[in-house]
Amino acid sequence: MIKVGLIGCGFMGAMHANCYRSLAGVEVAAVADIRPEKAAALAQGATVYADGMDLIAEADVDVIDICLPTFLHAKYALAAMDKVRYVFVEKPVALTVNEGEAMLAKAREVGCFVQVGQVIRFWDEYVALRDMVKSNKYGRVVNANFRRISPRPDWGWQDWLLDASLSGGAAQDLHIHDIDYVLSVFGEPEAFFSVKNTLSETNSYVNTLLRYHDKAITVEGTWDLPGCHPFEATFRVVFEKAVVENAGGKFLLYTNDGVEEIVLEKATVGTAAAGGNISDLGGYYNELKYFCEKVAAGEPIEQATLADGVSSLKFLKKELSFV
């Protein structure tokens, strides 16, 4: 039985707890949150701690999962690495590159395996798209667009998400999903140009054009929309022989023979926690299933690694250097 210590019992912590409880051989053994009502609501028999540092010091757990606000990631992850061999850290990996580098150094020093919650790498439609690109089934990619737009995220504890000094803003918390995915599939671009908003809250809108030797890719993200606007995560990828589009709840393939909907076989694991912008567990289940499989086998993390998370954060910070 893999015993999980979960630090942070808000929206994302609840998502993770629901996923772990859907996995055989996995138990949420301890939870921690400075809000006792949140921890108690999520516990379901787990030992409750008032602070994550208390859980790290005292809990009998095999892995530690950190679902805290971004500005707290490094502090708790560094401590967790002294406790257990496997750590999961929600994205983005850290608030600053220096923090990310410190986490990398610590992981190497103590031999800890760390996975970062870059969940899009595990989302079914994005996994299928990656396979299409790698297989060259429809020829080379000509151009692509990835778009992630959202109402203002007012569900965060004390509105920490809306404070760019704590979250990095929409660029670092939301846009980084697609940037990480693009880098994982296509690698570093030859060049890129990025623009961000200057009239409203810092980093609440960013749009980046990435140039590769044979294609152009745009990545757009914002959370500066009215509350009545739906959350959307879409992509359109133009291949030499087809167009693949994920939008409006449909995964579509366009060829000269017509259009067809691609139906993917997905795990059925219930609905997401209330209070955020995601309607099902989807990729969260897939990424934590992968994480737990690596823990059970005693193997290194190979997908969404700590090094991957730091590399994506470095690129994101370069994007934000554009005026």
BALOBA-1460 file (C-alpha; in Angstrom, 3 decimals):
// residues 323
<rec num="1" residu="m" x="0.000" y="0.000" z="0.000"/>
<rec num="2" residu="i" x="1.383" y="3.394" z="-1.039"/>
<rec num="3" residu="k" x="0.688" y="5.895" z="1.725"/>
<rec num="4" residu="v" x="0.295" y="9.464" z="0.499"/>
<rec num="5" residu="g" x="0.802" y="12.615" z="2.522"/>
<rec num="6" residu="l" x="-1.168" y="15.442" z="0.900"/>
<rec num="7" residu="i" x="-0.222" y="19.026" z="1.733"/>
<rec num="8" residu="g" x="-2.846" y="21.569" z="0.688"/>
<rec num="9" residu="c" x="-6.539" y="20.687" z="0.797"/>
<rec num="10" residu="g" x="-8.059" y="23.303" z="-1.480"/>
<rec num="11" residu="f" x="-9.384" y="22.781" z="-4.999"/>
<rec num="12" residu="m" x="-6.296" y="21.034" z="-6.376"/>
<rec num="13" residu="g" x="-5.705" y="19.045" z="-3.201"/>
<rec num="14" residu="a" x="-9.265" y="17.741" z="-3.414"/>
<rec num="15" residu="m" x="-8.696" y="16.814" z="-7.066"/>
<rec num="16" residu="h" x="-5.616" y="14.824" z="-6.116"/>
<rec num="17" residu="a" x="-7.319" y="13.117" z="-3.175"/>
<rec num="18" residu="n" x="-10.175" y="11.995" z="-5.442"/>
<rec num="19" residu="c" x="-7.668" y="10.572" z="-7.922"/>
<rec num="20" residu="y" x="-5.663" y="8.692" z="-5.290"/>
<rec num="21" residu="r" x="-8.844" y="7.190" z="-3.886"/>
<rec num="22" residu="s" x="-9.646" y="5.854" z="-7.352"/>
<rec num="23" residu="l" x="-6.324" y="3.974" z="-7.524"/>
<rec num="24" residu="a" x="-5.892" y="0.448" z="-6.164"/>
<rec num="25" residu="g" x="-3.141" y="0.059" z="-3.615"/>
<rec num="26" residu="v" x="-3.005" y="3.756" z="-2.763"/>
<rec num="27" residu="e" x="-4.148" y="5.408" z="0.479"/>
<rec num="28" residu="v" x="-4.337" y="9.058" z="1.445"/>
<rec num="29" residu="a" x="-2.817" y="8.513" z="4.879"/>
<rec num="30" residu="a" x="-2.260" y="12.108" z="5.996"/>
<rec num="31" residu="v" x="-3.483" y="15.561" z="5.006"/>
<rec num="32" residu="a" x="-2.410" y="19.040" z="6.042"/>
<rec num="33" residu="d" x="-3.854" y="22.520" z="5.674"/>
<rec num="34" residu="i" x="-3.753" y="25.650" z="7.794"/>
<rec num="35" residu="r" x="-7.537" y="25.772" z="7.350"/>
<rec num="36" residu="p" x="-8.734" y="22.989" z="9.665"/>
<rec num="37" residu="e" x="-12.154" y="22.744" z="8.023"/>
<rec num="38" residu="k" x="-10.557" y="22.022" z="4.620"/>
<rec num="39" residu="a" x="-8.301" y="19.323" z="6.021"/>
<rec num="40" residu="a" x="-11.125" y="17.717" z="7.989"/>
<rec num="41" residu="a" x="-13.413" y="17.684" z="4.945"/>
<rec num="42" residu="l" x="-10.798" y="15.892" z="2.871"/>
<rec num="43" residu="a" x="-9.451" y="13.516" z="5.514"/>
<rec num="44" residu="q" x="-11.883" y="10.554" z="5.337"/>
<rec num="45" residu="g" x="-9.899" y="8.781" z="8.043"/>
<rec num="46" residu="a" x="-6.494" y="10.231" z="7.208"/>
<rec num="47" residu="t" x="-4.418" y="11.796" z="9.964"/>
<rec num="48" residu="v" x="-4.894" y="15.563" z="9.948"/>
<rec num="49" residu="y" x="-2.058" y="18.035" z="10.471"/>
<rec num="50" residu="a" x="-2.354" y="21.775" z="10.947"/>
<rec num="51" residu="d" x="0.664" y="22.519" z="8.776"/>
<rec num="52" residu="g" x="2.556" y="20.727" z="6.039"/>
<rec num="53" residu="m" x="5.813" y="20.898" z="7.974"/>
<rec num="54" residu="d" x="4.180" y="18.931" z="10.785"/>
<rec num="55" residu="l" x="3.077" y="16.289" z="8.269"/>
<rec num="56" residu="i" x="6.596" y="16.091" z="6.842"/>
<rec num="57" residu="a" x="8.108" y="15.715" z="10.306"/>
<rec num="58" residu="e" x="5.625" y="13.255" z="11.792"/>
<rec num="59" residu="a" x="3.454" y="11.412" z="9.258"/>
<rec num="60" residu="d" x="4.006" y="7.781" z="8.285"/>
<rec num="61" residu="v" x="3.903" y="8.207" z="4.497"/>
<rec num="62" residu="d" x="5.737" y="6.929" z="1.419"/>
<rec num="63" residu="v" x="5.209" y="9.930" z="-0.830"/>
<rec num="64" residu="i" x="4.366" y="13.586" z="-0.350"/>
<rec num="65" residu="d" x="2.120" y="15.535" z="-2.714"/>
<rec num="66" residu="i" x="2.310" y="19.330" z="-2.536"/>
<rec num="67" residu="c" x="-0.806" y="21.213" z="-3.660"/>
<rec num="68" residu="l" x="0.038" y="24.548" z="-2.084"/>
<rec num="69" residu="p" x="0.129" y="27.997" z="-3.694"/>
<rec num="70" residu="t" x="3.084" y="28.429" z="-6.040"/>
<rec num="71" residu="f" x="5.105" y="30.679" z="-3.746"/>
<rec num="72" residu="l" x="5.210" y="27.867" z="-1.155"/>
<rec num="73" residu="h" x="6.240" y="25.033" z="-3.482"/>
<rec num="74" residu="a" x="9.996" y="25.240" z="-3.010"/>
<rec num="75" residu="k" x="9.896" y="25.564" z="0.775"/>
<rec num="76" residu="y" x="7.802" y="22.452" z="1.290"/>
<rec num="77" residu="a" x="9.319" y="20.434" z="-1.547"/>
<rec num="78" residu="l" x="12.834" y="20.913" z="-0.212"/>
<rec num="79" residu="a" x="11.721" y="19.710" z="3.216"/>
<rec num="80" residu="a" x="9.761" y="16.787" z="1.736"/>
<rec num="81" residu="m" x="12.835" y="15.540" z="-0.131"/>
<rec num="82" residu="d" x="14.500" y="14.823" z="3.206"/>
<rec num="83" residu="k" x="11.480" y="12.750" z="4.252"/>
<rec num="84" residu="v" x="10.572" y="10.550" z="1.283"/>
<rec num="85" residu="r" x="12.051" y="9.286" z="-1.977"/>
<rec num="86" residu="y" x="9.091" y="10.395" z="-4.139"/>
<rec num="87" residu="v" x="7.566" y="13.882" z="-4.215"/>
<rec num="88" residu="f" x="4.817" y="15.316" z="-6.408"/>
<rec num="89" residu="v" x="4.698" y="19.107" z="-6.814"/>
<rec num="90" residu="e" x="1.864" y="20.921" z="-8.533"/>
<rec num="91" residu="k" x="2.682" y="23.226" z="-11.413"/>
<rec num="92" residu="p" x="4.301" y="25.576" z="-11.926"/>
<rec num="93" residu="v" x="7.262" y="23.931" z="-10.253"/>
<rec num="94" residu="a" x="8.221" y="27.081" z="-8.316"/>
<rec num="95" residu="l" x="7.788" y="30.830" z="-8.282"/>
<rec num="96" residu="t" x="11.353" y="31.615" z="-9.393"/>
<rec num="97" residu="v" x="14.022" y="29.905" z="-11.445"/>
<rec num="98" residu="n" x="16.420" y="30.079" z="-8.482"/>
<rec num="99" residu="e" x="13.920" y="28.113" z="-6.404"/>
<rec num="100" residu="g" x="13.594" y="25.552" z="-9.176"/>
<rec num="101" residu="e" x="17.359" y="25.201" z="-9.419"/>
<rec num="102" residu="a" x="17.577" y="24.715" z="-5.646"/>
<rec num="103" residu="m" x="14.984" y="21.940" z="-5.886"/>
<rec num="104" residu="l" x="16.988" y="20.249" z="-8.651"/>
<rec num="105" residu="a" x="20.163" y="20.409" z="-6.593"/>
<rec num="106" residu="k" x="18.406" y="18.997" z="-3.531"/>
<rec num="107" residu="a" x="16.834" y="16.140" z="-5.494"/>
<rec num="108" residu="r" x="20.238" y="15.150" z="-6.882"/>
<rec num="109" residu="e" x="21.823" y="15.392" z="-3.444"/>
<rec num="110" residu="v" x="19.343" y="13.123" z="-1.643"/>
<rec num="111" residu="g" x="18.320" y="10.898" z="-4.575"/>
<rec num="112" residu="c" x="14.682" y="11.983" z="-4.607"/>
<rec num="113" residu="f" x="12.402" y="11.492" z="-7.620"/>
<rec num="114" residu="v" x="10.088" y="14.438" z="-8.274"/>
<rec num="115" residu="q" x="7.166" y="14.764" z="-10.681"/>
<rec num="116" residu="v" x="5.676" y="18.152" z="-11.558"/>
<rec num="117" residu="g" x="1.954" y="18.560" z="-12.214"/>
<rec num="118" residu="q" x="2.247" y="19.572" z="-15.863"/>
<rec num="119" residu="v" x="-0.978" y="17.673" z="-16.397"/>
<rec num="120" residu="i" x="-1.508" y="18.493" z="-20.075"/>
<rec num="121" residu="r" x="1.211" y="15.971" z="-20.931"/>
<rec num="122" residu="f" x="-1.226" y="13.338" z="-19.590"/>
<rec num="123" residu="w" x="-4.512" y="14.697" z="-20.972"/>
<rec num="124" residu="d" x="-5.964" y="12.178" z="-23.438"/>
<rec num="125" residu="e" x="-6.401" y="14.480" z="-26.440"/>
<rec num="126" residu="y" x="-2.924" y="15.936" z="-25.981"/>
<rec num="127" residu="v" x="-1.402" y="12.471" z="-25.622"/>
<rec num="128" residu="a" x="-3.117" y="11.440" z="-28.872"/>
<rec num="129" residu="l" x="-1.855" y="14.586" z="-30.607"/>
<rec num="130" residu="r" x="1.707" y="13.951" z="-29.431"/>
<rec num="131" residu="d" x="1.514" y="10.423" z="-30.860"/>
<rec num="132" residu="m" x="0.278" y="11.796" z="-34.198"/>
<rec num="133" residu="v" x="3.197" y="14.224" z="-34.353"/>
<rec num="134" residu="k" x="5.794" y="11.625" z="-33.420"/>
<rec num="135" residu="s" x="4.422" y="8.967" z="-35.788"/>
<rec num="136" residu="n" x="4.353" y="11.345" z="-38.777"/>
<rec num="137" residu="k" x="1.021" y="9.708" z="-39.657"/>
<rec num="138" residu="y" x="-0.300" y="12.850" z="-41.324"/>
<rec num="139" residu="g" x="3.036" y="14.244" z="-42.383"/>
<rec num="140" residu="r" x="4.912" y="17.107" z="-40.795"/>
<rec num="141" residu="v" x="3.299" y="19.859" z="-38.758"/>
<rec num="142" residu="v" x="2.880" y="23.045" z="-40.794"/>
<rec num="143" residu="n" x="1.500" y="25.307" z="-38.072"/>
<rec num="144" residu="a" x="-0.363" y="25.054" z="-34.785"/>
<rec num="145" residu="n" x="-2.276" y="27.117" z="-32.274"/>
<rec num="146" residu="f" x="-2.795" y="26.360" z="-28.594"/>
<rec num="147" residu="r" x="-5.232" y="28.494" z="-26.616"/>
<rec num="148" residu="r" x="-6.200" y="28.488" z="-22.919"/>
<rec num="149" residu="i" x="-8.606" y="31.186" z="-21.723"/>
<rec num="150" residu="s" x="-10.425" y="31.532" z="-18.433"/>
<rec num="151" residu="p" x="-12.484" y="33.800" z="-16.212"/>
<rec num="152" residu="r" x="-10.591" y="35.388" z="-13.358"/>
<rec num="153" residu="p" x="-9.669" y="32.636" z="-10.858"/>
<rec num="154" residu="d" x="-11.308" y="34.022" z="-7.731"/>
<rec num="155" residu="w" x="-11.460" y="30.632" z="-5.992"/>
<rec num="156" residu="g" x="-7.879" y="30.743" z="-4.661"/>
<rec num="157" residu="w" x="-7.105" y="31.031" z="-0.955"/>
<rec num="158" residu="q" x="-7.019" y="34.744" z="-0.073"/>
<rec num="159" residu="d" x="-6.974" y="35.497" z="-3.845"/>
<rec num="160" residu="w" x="-3.325" y="34.443" z="-4.068"/>
<rec num="161" residu="l" x="-3.720" y="33.549" z="-7.750"/>
<rec num="162" residu="l" x="-4.571" y="37.139" z="-8.622"/>
<rec num="163" residu="d" x="-1.374" y="38.422" z="-7.005"/>
<rec num="164" residu="a" x="1.359" y="37.962" z="-9.612"/>
<rec num="165" residu="s" x="4.034" y="38.234" z="-6.925"/>
<rec num="166" residu="l" x="2.661" y="34.997" z="-5.431"/>
<rec num="167" residu="s" x="1.458" y="33.101" z="-8.505"/>
<rec num="168" residu="g" x="3.266" y="34.613" z="-11.479"/>
<rec num="169" residu="g" x="-0.141" y="35.575" z="-12.876"/>
<rec num="170" residu="a" x="-1.955" y="33.870" z="-15.733"/>
<rec num="171" residu="a" x="1.295" y="33.526" z="-17.656"/>
<rec num="172" residu="q" x="2.973" y="31.343" z="-15.064"/>
<rec num="173" residu="d" x="-0.053" y="29.528" z="-13.680"/>
<rec num="174" residu="l" x="-2.181" y="28.972" z="-16.810"/>
<rec num="175" residu="h" x="-0.170" y="29.700" z="-19.973"/>
<rec num="176" residu="i" x="2.686" y="27.485" z="-18.760"/>
<rec num="177" residu="h" x="0.482" y="24.410" z="-19.371"/>
<rec num="178" residu="d" x="0.627" y="24.873" z="-23.138"/>
<rec num="179" residu="i" x="4.193" y="26.159" z="-23.224"/>
<rec num="180" residu="d" x="5.370" y="23.073" z="-21.345"/>
<rec num="181" residu="y" x="3.412" y="20.843" z="-23.711"/>
<rec num="182" residu="v" x="4.768" y="22.522" z="-26.854"/>
<rec num="183" residu="l" x="8.335" y="22.280" z="-25.558"/>
<rec num="184" residu="s" x="7.826" y="18.606" z="-24.693"/>
<rec num="185" residu="v" x="6.571" y="17.752" z="-28.200"/>
<rec num="186" residu="f" x="8.475" y="20.134" z="-30.469"/>
<rec num="187" residu="g" x="11.504" y="21.132" z="-28.396"/>
<rec num="188" residu="e" x="12.976" y="24.611" z="-28.025"/>
<rec num="189" residu="p" x="12.160" y="26.972" z="-30.905"/>
<rec num="190" residu="e" x="14.754" y="28.660" z="-33.067"/>
<rec num="191" residu="a" x="13.257" y="32.001" z="-32.044"/>
<rec num="192" residu="f" x="10.137" y="33.387" z="-30.402"/>
<rec num="193" residu="f" x="8.337" y="36.647" z="-29.814"/>
<rec num="194" residu="s" x="5.976" y="37.247" z="-26.910"/>
<rec num="195" residu="v" x="3.559" y="39.991" z="-25.911"/>
<rec num="196" residu="k" x="1.724" y="40.505" z="-22.637"/>
<rec num="197" residu="n" x="-0.879" y="42.948" z="-21.416"/>
<rec num="198" residu="t" x="0.203" y="46.277" z="-19.967"/>
<rec num="199" residu="l" x="-3.161" y="47.887" z="-19.176"/>
<rec num="200" residu="s" x="-4.545" y="45.474" z="-16.571"/>
<rec num="201" residu="e" x="-3.120" y="43.150" z="-13.955"/>
<rec num="202" residu="t" x="0.426" y="42.023" z="-14.644"/>
<rec num="203" residu="n" x="0.736" y="38.798" z="-16.637"/>
<rec num="204" residu="s" x="-3.018" y="38.243" z="-17.019"/>
<rec num="205" residu="y" x="-2.634" y="37.874" z="-20.801"/>
<rec num="206" residu="v" x="0.226" y="36.503" z="-22.904"/>
<rec num="207" residu="n" x="0.554" y="35.451" z="-26.532"/>
<rec num="208" residu="t" x="3.729" y="33.887" z="-27.913"/>
<rec num="209" residu="l" x="4.775" y="33.037" z="-31.464"/>
<rec num="210" residu="l" x="7.393" y="30.294" z="-31.698"/>
<rec num="211" residu="r" x="9.393" y="29.806" z="-34.885"/>
<rec num="212" residu="y" x="10.817" y="26.422" z="-35.831"/>
<rec num="213" residu="h" x="12.735" y="25.723" z="-39.051"/>
<rec num="214" residu="d" x="9.644" y="24.276" z="-40.772"/>
<rec num="215" residu="k" x="6.641" y="25.566" z="-38.800"/>
<rec num="216" residu="a" x="5.170" y="28.312" z="-36.636"/>
<rec num="217" residu="i" x="3.286" y="27.740" z="-33.384"/>
<rec num="218" residu="t" x="1.253" y="30.264" z="-31.395"/>
<rec num="219" residu="v" x="0.339" y="29.872" z="-27.744"/>
<rec num="220" residu="e" x="-2.233" y="32.187" z="-26.139"/>
<rec num="221" residu="g" x="-3.381" y="32.363" z="-22.540"/>
<rec num="222" residu="t" x="-5.473" y="34.639" z="-20.355"/>
<rec num="223" residu="w" x="-7.613" y="34.577" z="-17.241"/>
<rec num="224" residu="d" x="-8.794" y="38.167" z="-17.498"/>
<rec num="225" residu="l" x="-12.306" y="37.300" z="-18.755"/>
<rec num="226" residu="p" x="-15.693" y="37.953" z="-17.083"/>
<rec num="227" residu="g" x="-17.004" y="35.261" z="-14.755"/>
<rec num="228" residu="c" x="-19.751" y="34.325" z="-17.208"/>
<rec num="229" residu="h" x="-17.226" y="33.384" z="-19.902"/>
<rec num="230" residu="p" x="-16.535" y="29.637" z="-20.092"/>
<rec num="231" residu="f" x="-13.080" y="28.165" z="-19.561"/>
<rec num="232" residu="e" x="-11.634" y="26.932" z="-22.856"/>
<rec num="233" residu="a" x="-8.549" y="24.853" z="-23.628"/>
<rec num="234" residu="t" x="-8.235" y="24.270" z="-27.369"/>
<rec num="235" residu="f" x="-5.751" y="23.466" z="-30.072"/>
<rec num="236" residu="r" x="-5.644" y="23.346" z="-33.869"/>
<rec num="237" residu="v" x="-2.716" y="21.601" z="-35.546"/>
<rec num="238" residu="v" x="-2.250" y="21.715" z="-39.319"/>
<rec num="239" residu="f" x="-0.334" y="18.755" z="-40.727"/>
<rec num="240" residu="e" x="0.661" y="18.282" z="-44.362"/>
<rec num="241" residu="k" x="-2.183" y="15.777" z="-44.854"/>
<rec num="242" residu="a" x="-4.744" y="16.672" z="-42.174"/>
<rec num="243" residu="v" x="-5.938" y="19.139" z="-39.570"/>
<rec num="244" residu="v" x="-6.567" y="18.038" z="-35.993"/>
<rec num="245" residu="e" x="-8.689" y="20.250" z="-33.779"/>
<rec num="246" residu="n" x="-9.725" y="19.995" z="-30.157"/>
<rec num="247" residu="a" x="-12.464" y="22.514" z="-29.380"/>
<rec num="248" residu="g" x="-16.050" y="22.716" z="-28.205"/>
<rec num="249" residu="g" x="-15.838" y="19.361" z="-26.481"/>
<rec num="250" residu="k" x="-14.967" y="17.545" z="-29.713"/>
<rec num="251" residu="f" x="-11.714" y="16.048" z="-30.994"/>
<rec num="252" residu="l" x="-11.905" y="16.321" z="-34.780"/>
<rec num="253" residu="l" x="-9.850" y="15.134" z="-37.737"/>
<rec num="254" residu="y" x="-10.187" y="16.964" z="-41.070"/>
<rec num="255" residu="t" x="-8.817" y="15.423" z="-44.278"/>
<rec num="256" residu="n" x="-9.616" y="15.661" z="-47.982"/>
<rec num="257" residu="d" x="-12.050" y="12.787" z="-47.388"/>
<rec num="258" residu="g" x="-14.087" y="14.823" z="-44.886"/>
<rec num="259" residu="v" x="-14.324" y="15.325" z="-41.152"/>
<rec num="260" residu="e" x="-14.574" y="12.702" z="-38.433"/>
<rec num="261" residu="e" x="-14.678" y="12.793" z="-34.656"/>
<rec num="262" residu="i" x="-11.857" y="10.934" z="-32.945"/>
<rec num="263" residu="v" x="-13.236" y="8.936" z="-30.019"/>
<rec num="264" residu="l" x="-10.658" y="8.172" z="-27.345"/>
<rec num="265" residu="e" x="-10.904" y="5.462" z="-24.725"/>
<rec num="266" residu="k" x="-10.680" y="7.237" z="-21.375"/>
<rec num="267" residu="a" x="-10.673" y="6.147" z="-17.769"/>
<rec num="268" residu="t" x="-13.973" y="6.821" z="-15.987"/>
<rec num="269" residu="v" x="-13.046" y="8.179" z="-12.585"/>
<rec num="270" residu="g" x="-15.749" y="10.654" z="-11.597"/>
<rec num="271" residu="t" x="-16.027" y="14.392" z="-11.463"/>
<rec num="272" residu="a" x="-13.647" y="17.076" z="-10.333"/>
<rec num="273" residu="a" x="-13.667" y="18.925" z="-7.050"/>
<rec num="274" residu="a" x="-15.915" y="21.968" z="-6.857"/>
<rec num="275" residu="g" x="-14.538" y="25.474" z="-7.064"/>
<rec num="276" residu="g" x="-12.278" y="25.475" z="-10.118"/>
<rec num="277" residu="n" x="-12.470" y="25.463" z="-13.903"/>
<rec num="278" residu="i" x="-12.062" y="21.735" z="-14.649"/>
<rec num="279" residu="s" x="-15.098" y="19.458" z="-14.946"/>
<rec num="280" residu="d" x="-13.524" y="16.004" z="-14.646"/>
<rec num="281" residu="l" x="-10.467" y="14.257" z="-13.238"/>
<rec num="282" residu="g" x="-9.160" y="13.324" z="-16.696"/>
<rec num="283" residu="g" x="-5.447" y="13.978" z="-16.950"/>
<rec num="284" residu="y" x="-5.107" y="14.411" z="-13.188"/>
<rec num="285" residu="y" x="-5.982" y="10.763" z="-12.752"/>
<rec num="286" residu="n" x="-3.607" y="9.769" z="-15.563"/>
<rec num="287" residu="e" x="-0.648" y="11.691" z="-14.144"/>
<rec num="288" residu="l" x="-1.126" y="10.413" z="-10.581"/>
<rec num="289" residu="k" x="-1.642" y="6.857" z="-11.830"/>
<rec num="290" residu="y" x="1.689" y="7.164" z="-13.634"/>
<rec num="291" residu="f" x="3.303" y="8.651" z="-10.525"/>
<rec num="292" residu="c" x="2.062" y="5.844" z="-8.291"/>
<rec num="293" residu="e" x="3.125" y="3.183" z="-10.785"/>
<rec num="294" residu="k" x="6.659" y="4.578" z="-10.658"/>
<rec num="295" residu="v" x="6.553" y="4.613" z="-6.861"/>
<rec num="296" residu="a" x="5.348" y="0.999" z="-6.717"/>
<rec num="297" residu="a" x="8.081" y="-0.108" z="-9.120"/>
<rec num="298" residu="g" x="10.793" y="1.943" z="-7.412"/>
<rec num="299" residu="e" x="11.659" y="3.530" z="-10.752"/>
<rec num="300" residu="p" x="12.731" y="7.080" z="-11.646"/>
<rec num="301" residu="i" x="10.149" y="9.579" z="-12.899"/>
<rec num="302" residu="e" x="10.536" y="9.929" z="-16.674"/>
<rec num="303" residu="q" x="7.577" y="12.140" z="-17.635"/>
<rec num="304" residu="a" x="6.955" y="15.674" z="-16.329"/>
<rec num="305" residu="t" x="10.188" y="15.504" z="-14.373"/>
<rec num="306" residu="l" x="11.569" y="18.145" z="-12.079"/>
<rec num="307" residu="a" x="14.099" y="19.068" z="-14.778"/>
<rec num="308" residu="d" x="11.241" y="19.446" z="-17.295"/>
<rec num="309" residu="g" x="9.365" y="21.723" z="-14.917"/>
<rec num="310" residu="v" x="12.382" y="23.946" z="-14.360"/>
<rec num="311" residu="s" x="13.122" y="24.138" z="-18.105"/>
<rec num="312" residu="s" x="9.559" y="25.228" z="-18.842"/>
<rec num="313" residu="l" x="9.712" y="27.812" z="-16.060"/>
<rec num="314" residu="k" x="12.947" y="29.209" z="-17.509"/>
<rec num="315" residu="f" x="11.348" y="29.563" z="-20.934"/>
<rec num="316" residu="l" x="8.253" y="31.194" z="-19.431"/>
<rec num="317" residu="k" x="10.401" y="33.761" z="-17.650"/>
<rec num="318" residu="k" x="12.112" y="34.566" z="-20.954"/>
<rec num="319" residu="e" x="8.681" y="35.090" z="-22.523"/>
<rec num="320" residu="l" x="7.817" y="37.598" z="-19.813"/>
<rec num="321" residu="s" x="11.012" y="39.540" z="-20.494"/>
<rec num="322" residu="f" x="9.388" y="40.918" z="-23.652"/>
<rec num="323" residu="v" x="7.658" y="44.269" z="-23.170"/>
